[in-house]
């Protein structure tokens, strides 16, 4: 039996209410100190309703981080986009914008849940990069192993360099960031693709 549009809309609204409450709490408390009880006390949502939408607060954080990242990504990257020097540039700028957005709007969360955010975003970025690589051509099973390693290197390089740039307060022209990071990423991409 499929859900009615009204039920789907209600579920979407409830999910957003839970997420909004969680985000408001992150301005008051560190991630570690927030509980599901805190969230349910601030909303007309009881604990069982919370658990019908999210497994726990970690799942809620993961959902928020993924949704936020994908909003930035979807503006420049599409399902058929190939990984090129231009799209690497886009990914660098997207990741910088992501750090800026989360770090500025949700400062306590960005600091208190940084390890969890780092892991989630890098894994999602790996998936995005792997899809873009597979859009270049059909790779064999043996080549897929090399591609997966390449996605780890590229996603980690982009994520960590943009996070460092943001955390150092280098809010100057992002063209300087791109100028420092892109040649390294592009050279690595070209060498690996050439080998394959």
Secondary structure, DSSP 8 states (H G I E B T S, - for coil): ----HHHHHHHHHHHHHHHHHHHHHHTTS-GGG--HHHHHHHSS--HHHHHHH-SSHHHHHHHHHHHHHHHHHHTT--TT----HHHHHHHHHHHHHHHHHHHHHSHHHHHHTHHHHHHHHHHHHHHHHHHHHHTT----HHHHHHHHHHHHHHHHHHHHHHHHHHHTT--S-HHHHHHHHHHHHHHHHHHHHHH-
